[in-house]
Amino acid sequence: MASLLDNLVDLSDFAWQRLRTRLDGLTDEEYLWEPVPECWTVRAGEGGAMTADGARLPPEPPPFTTIAWRVTHLIDVLQAERTATWFGQRPAPEDGVPGVPGVAAEALRALEHAYEVWRGRLAALGEGDLTRPMGAIAGPYSEHDCTAFALHILDELIHHGAEIGVVRDLRLQLGPRDPVILACLRGDRAEIDALLEKDPGLLDRTRAGHPALLAEAAARQRWAAVEMLAELGFDVDARSASGRVPAHYAAGAGQVETLRLLVRHGADLTVADPVFTATPLGWAQWFGQREAARYLQRQEATGPA
């Protein structure tokens, strides 16, 4: 039977993996995107050092915050000295001090490090520590135990992670899209052919610049587009923003003909998704798609047919 500490660490890892997957491919433009005026974000201060907007007494209602601000806040929450000292631990020298990243790649590296620091501190607790009051080091929370503090940090990780995902989704919907991408996602072969007639190299550039386009179409359950993109040579094993391959979506939706199409184009049916570690067969079984599950079981037993 899993212990309380095991459950806390597992929940933390689950929330982290979900967030990290949602941040795959984050660009500098997305990182700093301000969807409304007067956002709180990160910006260069005096001397060029990056700082995060803020106030000791936040205004009401609080300003909308960018992905950059939210990621920076999470880095601080996870890596702050108190996630060691309130647990009765000493920060290790290699833990470092939370910074304010100015670009997306730097932010992802810093966030990954911050999570490693937090996870190490959480996992180092003993079962007896979880019910121990944190004491004077925790100030007004001195009577709260370490479990309460761990749950607070996990709440920060979960709700800010959800906010970051929503902002990315919002930008995707509001941001400009290339006409060829829109035509691909609609499965509009006539429009694609018209665009290729004007620019014969367009398809090669689109495949190179948007390798996960077929996965995006599958995630949106646009099966005609999936078929068209497979025929146009897009990667049938590319992963979507959430780390799933097209076969996961087809299996979960019971799209047997799409599964057959993907298999004909060489799809790997053994790939596990990053959250549930389930193959397409597992998805078909979980979502009660019996015909799809039978097809995938036959593929597992006999290989591509």
N, C-alpha and C positions, 0 to 999 in steps of 0.2 A: 504494500500500500504506500502510495506517495506521501511524503511528509509535507507539512505546511511550507517549509523552505523549498522543497522540490517544486511545489505548485507555483510559488512566487517566481522562481527562476524560469519555469516553463512559460508562465504568462508573460514575463518580461521578454523572453526570446521570441515568443509569438508576435507580440506587439512590435518588437524591433524589426523582425523580418518583414512584416507587412509594410512598415514605414520605409525600410531600405529598398524594398522592391518598388514602391511607389515613387522613389526618387531616382530610379535608373534613368539615365539619359538626360538628367537635369541640365539645362543650358544656363549660361550667365543671364540671358535675357529673361528667362522664366524666374530665375533666382531673385532678380531685382525688380520684377514686374510690379507696377503700382496700378491696380485696377481702378482706384478712385483717388481723388485729390487728398493731399495731406496724410498719406500713409506713414506709419512708422516703418522704418527700414534700417539698413546699415549704410553708413556713409563715411567718407574720409573726414577726420577731424583735424585739429591743429597738428602740424607736423606730418600729416599724411596718414597717421594711424587710423584704422577703421574703428568706428564706434557704433553702437546700436542706439537708436532713439529711445527715449524713455523719460520718466518723471517720477520723483518720489511719491507724489500724489497724482495718479493718472487722471486725466480728464474723463468726464462722463458725457456721453458714452465713450468708451475707449476707442482710440483710432483703429482703423483697419490696418493690419500688419502684413507685410510682404512675407514670401517664403524665406527670404534672407533673414528677416527679423525672427521668424518662428524657429528656424533651424538654429540660429545663434542662441536663442533663449533655451532651446532644448540642450544644446551643448553645455550651457552654464548650469542648467538643472542637474544634468547627469554627472558632470565632472566637478561640480563645486566641492569645496573642502568639507562641507557639512555632510555629504553622502558617505564620508568616512568617519568624521568625528562624532556625529550623532549616533553612529553604530558602535562607537567605542573603539574605532580604529584610527591609525595614523595614515595620512596620505603618503603614498610612496613617491620618491623623487621623480620616477619615470611617469607618474600620472600627469604631471605638468599642470599648467594653469589654463583655464578656458580662454579662448581668444575670440576675435570677431572676424570671421572670414569674409573677404571681399568678393570672391568669385566662387562659382558653383563647385568646381573640382576641389578646391581647397576646403570648402564647407563640408563636402561629403567625407573627405579624409578626416577632418576634425570631428565630425559627428560619429564616425565609426570608432575613432579612438575614445571619445567620450563614453560611448556605449560599452566598450571593453572595460573601461575604468569602473563604471557603475556596476556592470555585471560581476566583475571580480569582487567588488566590495559586498554586494548582496550575497553572492555564493559563499563568501568567507564567514558568514554568520553561522553560529551554532543554533540548534533548536532552542536552547535555553535563552539565547539572546532575543529571540522573537517576542517573548512575553515580558522582557525586562524593560522597566521605565528608562527612558533615555537620560534623565537626570538634568542637572543644571545647564549642561552644554547646549541643550535644546531650548533654553529660554522659556517662553510661555507654554511650550509643549513638553515640559520636563516630565509630566506624569504620563505622557503617551508612550506606548511601547514601540519597539523597532518595527513590528508588523505594520502599525499605523503609518509610520513614516515611509516604509517601503511601498505601501499601497498609494500613498500620496505621490511618490515619484512615478509609479506606474500610471497613475491617472494623468499626470503631466505628459508622459510619453504617449499614451493612447489618445488623449484629446487633441494635443498639438499635432500628432501624426495625422489624425483625421482631418484637421484644418488644412494641413499642407496638401493632402490629397485633393481636397475640394478646390483649393486655389489652382492647382495644376489642371483639374478638370475644367474649371471656369475659363482659364486661359485657352485651353484647347478649343472650347466651344466659341469663344469670342474672337480669338486670334485669326489672322488671315491664313487661308490655306491655298496651296498651289492648285490651280485648276486641274492638273493631271491627277493629283492626289484625290481630289473630290470626285473626279470621274472614276477613278479606280475603286473608291469605296462605294460608289453607286452601282458598280458593275456595268458601267455604260461603255460597251465595247465600241459603239459607233463614235462616241466622242473621243475615245482613246485613239481610234484609227485616224480620225480627223486631225488630232494633235500630232500624231506620228507622221502624217503626210507633210505637215509643215516643218517638222523637226525630227528626222529619222533617228537621231541619237538620244531622244528624250527618254525612251524606255530604259536604255542601259543606265542613264544617269539616275533615273528614278529607282531602279533596283539597287544601285550602289548607295544612293543617299537615303533610302527608306527601306532597309532590308527587312523590317518587321511589318511591312504593310499588309501582308496576307494575314498575319496574326491579329493585326488591328481589325481587319474586316471580320475575322472569325469572332473576336471578342464582342463585336457589335452585332453578331449573328446575321451578317449579310452574306448568305450562302451563295447567291449568284455571283457576288463579287469574289468570294473565295475561289469558286470554280474558275472564273476568268483570270484571276491573278496566278493561280497554279498553272493554267495553260500558258500564261505569259512568262513563266519562268521564275516567279518569286519563290522565295524559300519557304517550303511547307513545314520546316522545323524551327523557324524563327519564333522567338518568344515575345509575347505581348508585354505591356508595361507592368503587368502583375506576374510575369514569369511563366505564363502558361503557353503551350504550343497550340496550334489550331485544332489538333485532334482532341485536346481536352474539351474545348468548347463544343465541337461537333458531337462528341460522346455525351456530354452533359445535356445537350439539347435533343438527343436522339436522332441526329441527322446521319442515318446510315449511308445514304448515297454520297454525302460529303466525305464520310470516313473512307468509303471505297475510292473516291477520287484522290484523297490524300495518300492512301496506300499506293495507288497506281503511280503517284509521283514520288514515291520513296519515303513517305513519312515514317519516322521512328515512333513506334507505339509503346516503347518502354520508358519514355521520358516521364519523370515525376515532377509535379508542380512544386514550387518552393515552400508553400505554406502547409499543405496537407500531405506532401510527399506521395501523392497518388498518381498513378498512370491514367491514361484515358479510360482504360477498363474500370478502374476504381471510380472515376467520375460517372461513367454510365451506371454502375451499380448504385452509387450513392443517390443519384437523381432518379432512380427507378426506370431507367431506359432499357427495358429487357431485350428488345431486338438489337439495339446497339451493343449491349453487353454480350449477347450471343455471338454477334459478328466478331467482336474483339477477342472473345475466347477462342473462336475458331482460328483467327489470325495468330493468336499466341501458340496454338497447338500445331498449326500446319505451316505458318509463315505466309507471306504474301501470295495471293491467288489472283 
